[in-house]
Amino acid sequence: MFLPKWDAPTDPEVQRLYVRVLKLHQGWWSLPVPPAQQPVKHTVEQAFPRLNKRPKMAVVWGRLVIAAMLSGALAGVLPSRQYSVPTMDQAPPSVVKPGAWWKEF
């Protein structure tokens, strides 16, 4: 990582902040790296099976979503007498009595 040199303006506050940024940058790259707790080979052997499993699960979920969408679309398009919603023109005449609803109040 490279932090370019900069022609700082004459403002002392900006110069002070720039020097702070430079010190932070140098300090960041001089931090010690802790030793690994386990060998890299062992970490890689644990990580790759998980990474290989993720696309398979995504495919399974994707197929489930597509199946749900198709079944919903077919249920909305195909007529079904068993689950049809009754409307006013399908109701028997004895159920709908003109003017009877206001007598209950």
LOZA-157737 format. One record per residue: residue number from 0; residue in one letter; chain; x, y negated, z of N, C-alpha, C in turn. Coordinates in pm, 1 decimal. Layout:
(NUM "A" "A" (X Y Z) (X Y Z) (X Y Z))
...
END
This chain:
(0 "M" "A" (85.7 117.8 0.0) (0.0 0.0 0.0) (88.9 -122.3 0.0))
(1 "F" "A" (50.7 -218.3 -77.1) (133.7 -337.3 -92.1) (49.6 -460.9 -63.5))
(2 "L" "A" (99.2 -543.3 26.1) (34.9 -671.1 54.6) (119.8 -779.6 -9.7))
(3 "P" "A" (68.9 -847.3 -111.9) (152.8 -940.7 -187.6) (191.6 -1062.2 -105.2))
(4 "K" "A" (304.6 -1118.7 -142.2) (345.9 -1244.9 -82.7) (252.3 -1353.1 -133.3))
(5 "W" "A" (234.0 -1454.6 -52.9) (133.7 -1554.6 -84.7) (189.2 -1691.6 -50.3))
(6 "D" "A" (167.5 -1787.0 -134.2) (208.4 -1924.1 -105.5) (102.0 -1984.5 -14.0))
(7 "A" "A" (129.5 -1982.3 114.4) (31.9 -2027.4 212.6) (14.2 -2177.4 205.0))
(8 "P" "A" (-106.2 -2224.3 223.8) (-128.5 -2368.4 225.8) (-68.5 -2429.3 353.3))
(9 "T" "A" (-76.9 -2556.5 361.5) (-14.8 -2626.4 474.8) (-98.4 -2618.0 601.9))
(10 "D" "A" (-217.3 -2565.0 595.5) (-303.5 -2554.2 713.0) (-242.2 -2455.1 812.9))
(11 "P" "A" (-211.4 -2497.9 935.4) (-146.0 -2408.3 1031.4) (-234.5 -2291.9 1074.0))
(12 "E" "A" (-366.1 -2311.1 1076.9) (-456.8 -2201.2 1115.7) (-452.9 -2088.8 1012.6))
(13 "V" "A" (-454.3 -2124.2 885.1) (-447.9 -2024.5 778.4) (-313.1 -1954.0 780.3))
(14 "Q" "A" (-206.6 -2028.4 803.5) (-73.1 -1966.8 810.6) (-65.2 -1868.9 926.8))
(15 "R" "A" (-121.8 -1906.4 1041.0) (-119.6 -1818.0 1157.8) (-198.0 -1688.9 1130.8))
(16 "L" "A" (-313.0 -1702.3 1067.6) (-392.9 -1583.6 1033.7) (-321.7 -1494.6 932.6))
(17 "Y" "A" (-253.4 -1555.1 836.9) (-180.5 -1477.1 737.0) (-67.0 -1398.5 802.3))
(18 "V" "A" (3.3 -1459.7 895.1) (111.2 -1390.2 965.6) (54.2 -1274.8 1047.4))
(19 "R" "A" (-63.2 -1295.5 1106.9) (-128.4 -1187.4 1182.0) (-164.0 -1069.9 1091.7))
(20 "V" "A" (-215.4 -1101.6 973.4) (-250.7 -995.0 877.9) (-126.0 -918.7 836.4))
(21 "L" "A" (-16.6 -988.8 810.9) (107.8 -921.2 774.1) (155.8 -829.2 885.0))
(22 "K" "A" (149.0 -874.3 1010.8) (192.8 -791.6 1123.3) (102.9 -668.7 1139.3))
(23 "L" "A" (-28.2 -687.9 1123.2) (-119.8 -574.1 1130.6) (-90.4 -473.1 1020.0))
(24 "H" "A" (-62.5 -523.4 900.8) (-32.7 -435.5 787.9) (93.3 -353.8 814.1))
(25 "Q" "A" (195.5 -419.6 862.5) (321.4 -349.3 891.6) (302.1 -250.4 1006.6))
(26 "G" "A" (225.1 -289.8 1106.5) (199.5 -200.6 1219.2) (119.4 -78.7 1180.0))
(27 "W" "A" (24.7 -97.9 1090.5) (-58.9 14.2 1045.6) (25.7 122.3 978.0))
(28 "W" "A" (116.3 79.6 891.2) (195.9 176.5 817.3) (310.7 234.9 900.4))
(29 "S" "A" (338.9 177.1 1015.2) (444.3 231.5 1100.1) (388.8 315.9 1214.9))
(30 "L" "A" (257.4 336.4 1218.7) (198.8 421.5 1322.6) (247.2 565.2 1306.5))
(31 "P" "A" (276.4 632.9 1416.8) (318.8 772.5 1404.8) (199.6 862.3 1370.9))
(32 "V" "A" (225.9 962.8 1292.2) (123.3 1058.3 1253.5) (131.9 1176.6 1349.2))
(33 "P" "A" (21.7 1210.7 1415.0) (27.6 1323.0 1509.0) (48.6 1454.5 1434.2))
(34 "P" "A" (117.3 1550.1 1498.4) (137.6 1679.1 1432.4) (6.0 1755.6 1420.6))
(35 "A" "A" (-2.1 1838.8 1321.1) (-123.1 1916.9 1297.8) (-140.9 2019.0 1409.3))
(36 "Q" "A" (-266.2 2038.9 1452.3) (-294.7 2134.9 1557.4) (-297.1 2277.6 1503.2))
(37 "Q" "A" (-325.7 2291.5 1376.5) (-324.1 2422.6 1312.2) (-262.4 2407.4 1174.1))
(38 "P" "A" (-211.1 2512.8 1117.8) (-147.5 2502.5 985.8) (-247.7 2457.7 878.1))
(39 "V" "A" (-196.8 2390.5 779.1) (-279.9 2340.3 670.1) (-346.9 2455.7 596.0))
(40 "K" "A" (-276.8 2564.3 580.2) (-333.0 2679.4 509.1) (-459.2 2729.8 580.3))
(41 "H" "A" (-455.3 2732.3 712.1) (-570.8 2778.8 789.0) (-689.4 2682.6 770.6))
(42 "T" "A" (-663.1 2552.6 770.4) (-768.6 2453.6 751.2) (-831.4 2467.4 613.3))
(43 "V" "A" (-747.5 2488.0 512.3) (-797.6 2503.2 375.5) (-881.4 2630.0 363.4))
(44 "E" "A" (-838.8 2737.2 426.5) (-914.7 2862.4 421.0) (-1051.3 2848.4 487.4))
(45 "Q" "A" (-1063.9 2761.4 586.5) (-1193.1 2738.8 649.6) (-1279.6 2642.2 569.6))
(46 "A" "A" (-1217.3 2547.9 501.4) (-1293.4 2444.0 432.3) (-1352.9 2491.9 300.1))
(47 "F" "A" (-1279.7 2569.6 223.7) (-1326.6 2606.3 90.8) (-1452.5 2692.0 89.9))
(48 "P" "A" (-1470.1 2787.5 179.3) (-1598.9 2858.6 177.8) (-1717.8 2766.2 203.4))
(49 "R" "A" (-1700.9 2666.7 289.4) (-1809.8 2571.9 313.5) (-1836.4 2486.5 190.8))
(50 "L" "A" (-1730.0 2444.2 125.2) (-1748.1 2362.9 4.6) (-1811.5 2443.7 -107.2))
(51 "N" "A" (-1778.5 2570.6 -117.0) (-1837.8 2654.8 -220.4) (-1984.1 2683.5 -191.3))
(52 "K" "A" (-2025.1 2680.0 -65.5) (-2163.0 2709.4 -28.6) (-2254.9 2590.7 -56.5))
(53 "R" "A" (-2202.7 2468.6 -53.7) (-2287.3 2350.1 -69.6) (-2359.5 2344.0 -203.8))
(54 "P" "A" (-2291.8 2367.8 -316.6) (-2366.4 2362.4 -443.3) (-2474.9 2468.7 -451.0))
(55 "K" "A" (-2450.5 2585.3 -392.0) (-2552.0 2690.5 -395.6) (-2676.1 2647.7 -319.7))
(56 "M" "A" (-2657.4 2585.4 -203.0) (-2771.8 2539.4 -125.8) (-2844.6 2426.5 -198.2))
(57 "A" "A" (-2771.0 2340.3 -265.9) (-2834.1 2231.9 -341.0) (-2919.2 2288.6 -454.1))
(58 "V" "A" (-2871.3 2394.1 -518.7) (-2948.0 2457.1 -625.8) (-3075.0 2519.6 -569.3))
(59 "V" "A" (-3064.1 2584.4 -453.9) (-3182.1 2646.2 -392.6) (-3285.5 2539.4 -357.8))
(60 "W" "A" (-3241.9 2431.5 -293.1) (-3335.9 2324.7 -258.1) (-3394.4 2259.3 -382.3))
(61 "G" "A" (-3314.0 2242.0 -484.3) (-3363.6 2183.1 -607.5) (-3470.7 2269.5 -672.3))
(62 "R" "A" (-3449.3 2398.8 -671.9) (-3549.4 2489.6 -728.6) (-3678.3 2488.7 -647.2))
(63 "L" "A" (-3664.9 2479.8 -514.8) (-3784.6 2473.3 -430.4) (-3864.1 2345.4 -457.4))
(64 "V" "A" (-3794.8 2235.6 -476.3) (-3863.0 2109.6 -505.3) (-3932.9 2116.7 -639.7))
(65 "I" "A" (-3866.9 2172.4 -738.8) (-3927.8 2185.1 -871.5) (-4049.9 2276.1 -865.8))
(66 "A" "A" (-4040.2 2386.7 -791.3) (-4153.9 2477.3 -778.7) (-4271.3 2409.0 -709.7))
(67 "A" "A" (-4243.7 2330.4 -606.2) (-4351.1 2259.4 -537.5) (-4416.2 2156.9 -628.3))
(68 "M" "A" (-4335.6 2086.6 -708.2) (-4391.3 1988.0 -800.2) (-4477.3 2054.6 -907.9))
(69 "L" "A" (-4430.0 2166.2 -960.0) (-4508.1 2237.0 -1062.3) (-4638.7 2290.3 -1005.5))
(70 "S" "A" (-4634.1 2347.3 -885.3) (-4757.3 2400.7 -827.8) (-4855.2 2287.7 -797.4))
(71 "G" "A" (-4804.9 2173.6 -752.0) (-4893.5 2059.8 -729.0) (-4954.0 2007.4 -857.7))
(72 "A" "A" (-4873.2 2002.8 -963.6) (-4924.6 1955.6 -1092.1) (-5028.7 2052.1 -1148.2))
(73 "L" "A" (-5002.3 2181.0 -1137.1) (-5098.9 2278.9 -1186.9) (-5226.6 2277.6 -1104.3))
(74 "A" "A" (-5215.5 2260.3 -974.9) (-5335.2 2255.7 -890.4) (-5420.6 2134.4 -924.5))
(75 "G" "A" (-5358.3 2026.1 -964.1) (-5434.4 1908.0 -1000.4) (-5494.8 1915.1 -1138.2))
(76 "V" "A" (-5436.9 1993.4 -1227.8) (-5483.0 1999.8 -1366.8) (-5583.9 2111.4 -1388.3))
(77 "L" "A" (-5556.2 2228.0 -1330.5) (-5643.7 2342.5 -1354.1) (-5771.7 2330.8 -1272.3))
(78 "P" "A" (-5885.7 2356.2 -1336.7) (-6011.2 2350.0 -1261.1) (-6025.6 2473.0 -1170.5))
(79 "S" "A" (-6082.8 2451.9 -1055.5) (-6105.4 2561.1 -962.5) (-6240.2 2539.8 -895.8))
(80 "R" "A" (-6330.0 2634.5 -910.7) (-6463.2 2620.3 -852.5) (-6458.9 2641.1 -701.1))
(81 "Q" "A" (-6367.8 2722.6 -656.7) (-6364.0 2756.3 -515.4) (-6324.6 2635.3 -429.5))
(82 "Y" "A" (-6232.6 2554.1 -475.9) (-6182.5 2443.0 -396.4) (-6222.3 2306.5 -451.6))
(83 "S" "A" (-6323.9 2300.9 -532.5) (-6361.6 2172.7 -590.1) (-6428.7 2085.1 -483.3))
(84 "V" "A" (-6412.3 1956.7 -496.9) (-6468.7 1860.9 -402.7) (-6607.3 1823.2 -452.2))
(85 "P" "A" (-6710.0 1835.2 -367.3) (-6844.8 1801.3 -414.3) (-6859.2 1650.3 -433.1))
(86 "T" "A" (-6933.9 1614.5 -531.7) (-6963.2 1473.2 -557.7) (-7113.0 1453.3 -544.6))
(87 "M" "A" (-7158.7 1330.0 -562.1) (-7301.1 1300.0 -544.3) (-7388.8 1374.3 -644.3))
(88 "D" "A" (-7339.2 1392.6 -765.1) (-7421.8 1460.6 -863.6) (-7426.5 1610.9 -840.0))
(89 "Q" "A" (-7342.0 1667.0 -756.8) (-7342.7 1809.3 -726.9) (-7419.7 1840.8 -597.8))
(90 "A" "A" (-7452.5 1739.9 -516.9) (-7519.5 1763.3 -389.4) (-7664.8 1803.8 -413.2))
(91 "P" "A" (-7716.4 1893.2 -330.8) (-7856.8 1932.6 -346.6) (-7949.4 1814.4 -312.7))
(92 "P" "A" (-8065.6 1807.1 -374.1) (-8156.4 1693.4 -352.2) (-8202.2 1680.0 -207.1))
(93 "S" "A" (-8208.5 1788.3 -131.8) (-8257.7 1780.4 5.3) (-8158.8 1708.7 97.0))
(94 "V" "A" (-8030.6 1704.9 60.4) (-7930.0 1641.9 144.5) (-7934.9 1490.1 128.8))
(95 "V" "A" (-7954.2 1442.5 6.7) (-7954.0 1299.1 -20.7) (-8098.4 1251.9 -25.6))
(96 "K" "A" (-8140.1 1179.8 80.6) (-8276.5 1125.6 84.6) (-8266.5 974.2 77.3))
(97 "P" "A" (-8320.8 914.5 -22.3) (-8311.8 769.2 -34.8) (-8380.3 699.2 84.9))
(98 "G" "A" (-8312.4 609.1 145.3) (-8367.2 528.2 254.1) (-8369.4 596.7 389.3))
(99 "A" "A" (-8322.8 721.9 399.8) (-8327.0 794.0 526.7) (-8212.4 758.6 618.3))
(100 "W" "A" (-8109.6 705.8 564.1) (-7992.1 680.2 645.8) (-8011.7 566.1 744.3))
(101 "W" "A" (-8095.2 468.5 715.5) (-8108.8 352.9 803.7) (-8200.4 380.1 921.2))
(102 "K" "A" (-8280.2 486.7 917.8) (-8371.2 518.4 1027.5) (-8297.5 570.9 1150.4))
(103 "E" "A" (-8173.4 615.7 1132.6) (-8097.0 667.4 1245.4) (-8052.9 556.8 1338.2))
(104 "F" "A" (-8046.9 435.3 1294.0) (-7997.2 322.9 1375.2) (-8114.0 256.5 1438.4))
END
